[in-house]
Amino acid sequence: MAPDTRFQLVGIAHWDSLDAWRAADDDPRFREGLRAFPDFVPAGPALIRVVAAF
């Protein structure tokens, strides 16, 4: 992997529903946890759809 790769580490979670993900994303405790990451670790929670699995 190249050192300038945008996402060198990706955490994946399965949510039971879109509403469950939105509730977590809106939770201040979740946002506080994101601020705990060092400045050199960009955190960008996003909802994605799997289009291929290996």
C-alpha positions as CSV (number, residue, x, y, z in Angstrom):
1,M,0.0,0.0,0.0
2,A,1.3,3.4,-0.9
3,P,1.9,5.7,2.1
4,D,-0.3,8.4,0.5
5,T,-3.3,6.1,0.2
6,R,-6.3,8.0,1.4
7,F,-7.8,5.2,3.5
8,Q,-5.1,3.0,4.9
9,L,-7.4,1.5,7.5
10,V,-11.1,1.1,7.2
11,G,-13.4,0.0,10.0
12,I,-16.6,-1.7,9.0
13,A,-19.7,-2.2,11.0
14,H,-23.1,-3.7,10.1
15,W,-26.1,-1.7,11.1
16,D,-29.6,-3.2,11.5
17,S,-31.2,-0.3,9.7
18,L,-30.6,3.2,8.3
19,D,-32.3,4.7,11.4
20,A,-29.9,2.8,13.7
21,W,-26.9,4.2,11.8
22,R,-28.3,7.7,11.9
23,A,-29.0,7.4,15.7
24,A,-25.4,6.4,16.3
25,D,-24.0,9.1,14.0
26,D,-26.1,11.7,15.8
27,D,-25.0,10.5,19.3
28,P,-22.7,13.0,21.0
29,R,-20.7,10.1,22.5
30,F,-19.9,8.8,19.0
31,R,-18.8,12.3,17.9
32,E,-16.7,12.6,21.0
33,G,-15.0,9.3,20.3
34,L,-14.1,10.6,16.8
35,R,-12.4,13.6,18.3
36,A,-10.2,11.3,20.4
37,F,-8.3,10.1,17.3
38,P,-4.9,11.8,16.7
39,D,-4.9,14.6,14.2
40,F,-3.0,12.5,11.6
41,V,-5.9,9.9,11.6
42,P,-8.8,11.3,9.5
43,A,-12.2,9.9,10.6
44,G,-15.1,10.2,8.2
45,P,-18.1,8.1,9.1
46,A,-20.1,7.2,6.1
47,L,-22.8,4.9,5.0
48,I,-21.8,2.7,2.0
49,R,-23.4,-0.1,0.1
50,V,-21.3,-3.2,-0.6
51,V,-21.2,-3.8,-4.4
52,A,-18.7,-6.7,-4.3
53,A,-17.5,-9.1,-1.6
54,F,-14.4,-11.3,-1.8
